[in-house]
Amino acid sequence: MKNHEMALRQLIASGYSVAHHGNESQASLQEIRMLDELAESGKLRYRGTGAPLASLKSAGVFVLSSLHEGMSVALAEAIAAGAPCLVADSTGLSWAKGIDGVQHISLEDRDGWASALPESGYVPVSGTRPAPNLSPGRGAAEYAHLYRSLTGNFGQDRQSEVSMTK
C-alpha cells in the first residue's frame, strides 16, 4: 500500500541518498533489500522510526508514493518543514494540490517519476498558492479560540491564562 519499492527503485537508479523514516515490520523483502543496498553503498542517511524533522529540513525532496493514502501527516510535516514534495496523485493527497513546492504525479506515469527525479537532483515546482501554516502553535491557538467561542469564556479564559503564566 505504501508503494515504497517504486520510489526507492527510482531514487536508487538516479543515485539519491535516502532517509527512510518508518516501521519496516510490514515492508516487503524487496523494500528491505533496497534499503540494505542503500546502506551498503553509503547512501542511506537514516533508517528507523525516529522523528523526521532533521531529515525533512535537509531534504532535497520528500517522496510519498502511496497507492492509497488518507490525510497524510507525513506530507503535512514535510510541507511545514519547507521540504519540496513529490507525491502520488492519490485522492487522499489531493488537499495539497496547487501548494507551492508540492508536485503530484500519477503512479502510472513511470516516465514522469523518472524525469522528476533526475540524477542532477530534484527541481521543486511552483504552485498556485503558498504553503499553509501547519505549525503546532497555529493549531493550538485556533483550537483555544474555538473553545472560548463555544463556551463564551473569552475574558475569563484570558484572565486564567495570564494568571497561569505569572
Residue, then its C-alpha position, 0 to 999 in steps of 0.5 A: m500500500k505504501n508503494h515504497e519499492m517504486a520510489l526507492r527503485q527510482l531514487i536508487a537508479s538516479g543515485y539519491s541518498v535516502a532517509h527512510h523514516g518508518n516501521e519496516s515490520q510490514a515492508s516487503l523483502q524487496e523494500i528491505r533489500m533496497l534499503d540494505e543496498l542503500a546502506e551498503s553503498g553509503k547512501l542511506r542517511y537514516r533508517g528507523t522510526g525516529a522523528p523526521l524533522a532533521s531529515l525533512k529540513s535537509a531534504g532535497v525532496f520528500v517522496l510519498s508514493s502511496l497507492h492509497e493514502g488518507m490525510s497524510v501527516a507525513l506530507a503535512e510535516a514535510i510541507a511545514a518543514g519547507a521540504p519540496c514534495l513529490v507525491a502520488d496523485s492519490t485522492g487522499l493527497s489531493w488537499a495539497k494540490g496547487i501548494d507551492g513546492v508540492q508536485h503530484i504525479s500519477l503512479e502510472d506515469r513511470d516516465g514522469w517519476a523518472s524525469a522528476l527525479p533526475e540524477s542532477g537532483y530534484v527541481p521543486v515546482s511552483g504552485t498556485r498558492p503558498a504553503p499553509n501554516l501547519s505549525p503546532g502553535r497555529g493549531a493550538a491557538e485556533y483550537a483555544h479560540l474555538y473553545r472560548s467561542l463555544t463556551g463564551n469564556f473569552g475574558q475569563d479564559r484570558q484572565s486564567e491564562v495570564s494568571m497561569t503564566k505569572 
